[in-house]
Amino acid sequence: MNDSTISSLADLTKIRSAPVLNKEQKQKLLNQLDSYITDADWFTVGIMASSSSQAIDVLRELEKFFNWSAMKIDKETQADGPVFLKANQKTGSVHIRIEYGLGEGVLLGCQYNDERKDADTFGPFPLNLFKANDISNNK
């Protein structure tokens, strides 16, 4: 899919790796995501990145962007290579493992305390989408 055709959250579900987006596309996706963020009780995060340090940096940017408390890294790989970071806002725990063959990007799961509601997972978003200084944000 050509990056210029990304105009909705649904478009992201068709790709394995985050697209390069312009500022207008980023803002449009954030606007669409806003109602899900507001409705969710807590979040899970998946970050596919080229290194553990990059994944942690992206997680810290997410925490700032959404004004979340910092989560604790419970398990981190010491090996070099591409990683998958899995964070759970409800438990505050973060696990990082080496994972080859993944794309790159952020997966955001909107979770609900009401078990009758299904979780909504969105992404992959670009690693820099939630960087507070890249897009004005009023969260």
C-alpha positions as CSV (number, residue, x, y, z in Angstrom):
1,M,0.0,0.0,0.0
2,N,1.3,3.4,-0.9
3,D,1.9,5.6,2.1
4,S,-0.1,8.4,0.5
5,T,-3.2,6.3,0.6
6,I,-3.3,6.0,4.4
7,S,-6.3,8.0,5.5
8,S,-7.9,6.0,8.3
9,L,-7.1,3.6,11.2
10,A,-8.6,0.8,9.0
11,D,-5.9,1.4,6.4
12,L,-3.2,0.5,8.9
13,T,-4.6,-3.0,9.5
14,K,-3.7,-3.9,5.9
15,I,0.1,-3.4,6.4
16,R,2.8,-5.2,8.4
17,S,5.1,-2.2,8.9
18,A,4.3,1.4,9.8
19,P,4.1,3.7,6.8
20,V,5.8,7.1,6.5
21,L,3.1,9.7,7.0
22,N,3.0,13.4,6.5
23,K,1.8,15.8,9.2
24,E,-1.8,15.9,7.9
25,Q,-2.1,12.1,7.9
26,K,-0.7,11.9,11.4
27,Q,-3.2,14.4,12.7
28,K,-6.0,12.7,10.9
29,L,-5.1,9.3,12.5
30,L,-4.7,10.8,15.9
31,N,-8.1,12.5,15.6
32,Q,-9.7,9.2,14.7
33,L,-7.9,7.4,17.5
34,D,-9.0,10.0,20.1
35,S,-12.5,8.6,20.7
36,Y,-11.1,5.1,21.3
37,I,-8.5,6.5,23.7
38,T,-11.1,8.4,25.6
39,D,-13.4,5.3,25.9
40,A,-10.7,2.8,26.9
41,D,-10.0,2.0,30.6
42,W,-6.4,1.0,30.0
43,F,-3.9,0.1,27.2
44,T,-1.5,-2.5,25.9
45,V,1.3,-1.5,23.7
46,G,3.4,-3.5,21.2
47,I,6.5,-1.8,19.8
48,M,8.4,-3.4,16.9
49,A,11.8,-1.7,16.7
50,S,15.4,-2.2,15.5
51,S,16.7,-2.3,19.1
52,S,15.7,-2.5,22.7
53,S,16.9,1.1,23.3
54,Q,14.8,2.4,20.5
55,A,11.7,0.5,21.7
56,I,12.1,1.9,25.2
57,D,12.5,5.4,23.9
58,V,9.3,5.1,21.9
59,L,7.5,3.7,25.0
60,R,8.7,6.7,27.1
61,E,7.3,9.0,24.3
62,L,4.0,7.3,24.5
63,E,3.9,7.7,28.2
64,K,4.5,11.4,27.9
65,F,2.1,11.9,25.0
66,F,-0.8,10.2,26.9
67,N,0.3,11.4,30.4
68,W,0.7,7.8,31.6
69,S,2.7,6.7,34.6
70,A,6.1,5.2,33.7
71,M,6.0,1.5,33.3
72,K,8.6,-0.8,34.7
73,I,10.8,-3.0,32.4
74,D,10.5,-6.4,33.9
75,K,12.3,-8.4,31.2
76,E,14.8,-6.9,28.7
77,T,16.9,-8.8,26.2
78,Q,20.7,-8.3,26.4
79,A,21.1,-9.4,22.8
80,D,21.4,-7.0,19.9
81,G,18.8,-7.1,17.2
82,P,15.2,-6.3,16.3
83,V,12.8,-6.5,19.2
84,F,9.2,-6.7,20.2
85,L,8.3,-4.7,23.3
86,K,5.1,-5.6,25.0
87,A,3.7,-3.2,27.7
88,N,0.7,-3.5,29.8
89,Q,-0.5,-0.3,31.4
90,K,-2.8,-2.1,33.8
91,T,0.0,-4.1,35.4
92,G,2.7,-1.5,34.6
93,S,5.0,-4.3,33.3
94,V,7.1,-4.3,30.1
95,H,8.8,-7.3,28.4
96,I,11.2,-7.0,25.6
97,R,12.4,-9.9,23.4
98,I,14.4,-10.4,20.3
99,E,12.1,-11.0,17.4
100,Y,13.2,-11.4,13.8
101,G,10.9,-11.0,10.8
102,L,8.6,-8.3,12.2
103,G,7.9,-4.9,10.6
104,E,8.4,-1.6,12.5
105,G,5.8,0.4,14.4
106,V,3.6,0.8,17.3
107,L,0.5,-1.3,18.0
108,L,-1.9,0.2,20.5
109,G,-4.6,-1.9,22.2
110,C,-7.5,-0.1,23.9
111,Q,-8.7,-2.4,26.7
112,Y,-11.9,-2.3,28.7
113,N,-12.7,-3.4,32.3
114,D,-16.1,-4.5,31.0
115,E,-15.5,-8.1,29.7
116,R,-18.4,-7.7,27.3
117,K,-16.4,-5.1,25.3
118,D,-13.8,-6.4,22.9
119,A,-10.4,-4.8,22.9
120,D,-9.6,-2.5,19.9
121,T,-6.1,-2.8,18.5
122,F,-4.7,-0.2,16.1
123,G,-1.6,0.2,14.1
124,P,1.1,-0.2,13.1
125,F,1.7,3.5,13.7
126,P,5.1,5.1,12.9
127,L,7.5,5.0,15.8
128,N,7.5,8.8,15.9
129,L,3.7,9.3,15.8
130,F,3.4,9.9,19.5
131,K,6.5,12.1,19.9
132,A,5.1,15.1,21.8
133,N,7.1,17.7,19.8
134,D,6.2,16.3,16.4
135,I,2.5,17.1,16.6
136,S,0.7,19.5,18.9
137,N,-1.3,17.5,21.5
138,N,-3.8,18.4,24.1
139,K,-4.1,15.1,25.9
